[in-house]
């Protein structure tokens, strides 16, 4: 896997950054496209559903793997 790629989002009115490997961003982009939503919308959904003790980056990786 390659170096981490950082992207910024506004979630629940707060600006945050998430760093993931390019392969995970590609998987999330494919999931978002299949659902016809933006990556930002998908990230917001995962953020809203994650457990409070799970970091957002981890929640996104798990989401991408479970959706395969």
N, C-alpha and C positions, 0 to 999 in steps of 0.2 A: 504494500500500500504506500501511497505517496505522502508527502508532507501535508500537514493540516491546512485547511482553507477556512478562513474566518469570514462569517457573514453576520450582518447586523439586522436586527428586527425590532419592531415595537410590539411588545406583548403586554396586554392589560395596561396600556398607557405608559409603559416603561421601556426604555431602550436597552437592549441586551445584545451581546455577541455570542455566537456559537462557533466553535472550531471543530470541524470534522474532516476526515479523509475525503479526498475527491470522489472516491467510489461510493461513499455514503450519500454525498450530495447528489450524485447521479441517480442513485436508487430513489432518493426522496423526490427528485425532479420527475422521474418516471411515474411514481405513485401519484404525485400531484397532477400530472398531465392526464393520467388515466381517469382521475376523478374530476378533471376540468376545474381545478382550483389552483391558486398560486402556491408556490413553495411557502410563502409567508403565512397563508391561510392554513396549510398543513401543519406548519410548525406551531402556530397558535393552538390548533386542536390538540396536538400532542402535549403542549405545555399545559393546557387546561386539564387534561386527563391524567397527567403523571402524578405519582406519589410525591409528597413534599420533600422526602429525603433523597429522591433520585435526581441527579443533575440533568439538566435539559439535554445536553449532548448524549448522555447515556440513554435517555428516553428515546431520542431520535434514532440512535443506532438500533435499539431493540425494536422500535417500530418498523424500521426498514427491513430488519431480518425477519420479523414475523409476517410481513406482508409479501414475502417472496413466494 
